[in-house]
Amino acid sequence: MRIAVVGAGGVGGAYGAALAKAGADVTFIARGVHLAAMKSKGLKLESQRGDIHLVPTQATDDPKTVGPVDVVLFCVKLWDVESAGEAIKPMVGKDTAVIPLQNGVDAADRLMPIVGRQAVMGGVANISATIAEPGVIRQTGTVVRMVFGELDGSRSARGEAFANLCAQAGIDGVLSAAIQTELWMKFILLASNASIMALARLPVGKLRDDPDIAPWFTTAYEEVAAVGRAAGIALPADAVDKTLNFNRTAPPHLIPSMAVDLLRGNRIELPWLSGKVVELGRKYGVPTPTHAFMYATLKPYVMGKPV
């Protein structure tokens, strides 16, 4: 199976390395010093599950040189969805599956007008990994899970084939008939945790048991769940409890990528996380005071460290 990983950062690099080790024909679309390091030294994944070193690594900054592939794992930052979507068109054939694995809940909707409704599936990444240095991905924890599915809930041959490949690669690949529910279950957690930990500049283990901070997790989760239900998403009745339970058992050093980006002085995905919660809350008449406060407080950092 031919796979293109667009955005070879923590998420794309980790999944792509595992798939390549399992024998898939994987090409990484990257740029800058990270691309140069992959070309010269290969891509290395450091993980408690075992290190992987791909030498040589198939990597390029030009999707036109790759040609049509079976699956595109679309892992760029949320502000790059439209530009990267245009760039991947030469890799999208008649049966290609484009699986967006970004944070947030609107990447698929933004991609469909660009690459076609038929090409786009829904996807959820459950992994914590980041670029430790150019050419090196470092995973936190041992969870390597990916949920994906057709947006209409059907069970497709391409979905089945990719699920089988994930199993061979040691990825917990789940082909879901309810991918919108899966997307929103992650959004409840991620939109909230990203802002809370970015504000505190600390990982989850330093915050979740603090009696003054712990209630923020609950209210933030409740707001996202309420917005999702108002938008017509079929969330389980215990969605918030499930999210709280996950948060309690997460590795204490876990920190969302948005908080990492803020600490590094980089641009952050806030408008598509807490900002999206606030936007949809206004649309559906759902109060979101916790996310509104976090969005307003973090807004000066959206483009990186304020000058």
Helices and strands as residue ranges (DSSP letters): E 2-6, H 10-21, E 25-29, H 32-41, E 43-46, E 52-54, E 59-60, G 63-65, E 69-74, G 78-80, H 81-87, G 89-91, E 92-100, H 107-115, G 117-119, E 121-133, E 136-150, H 157-168, E 172-175, H 179-200, G 204-206, H 214-230, H 239-249, H 257-263, G 270-272, H 274-284, H 289-298, G 299-301
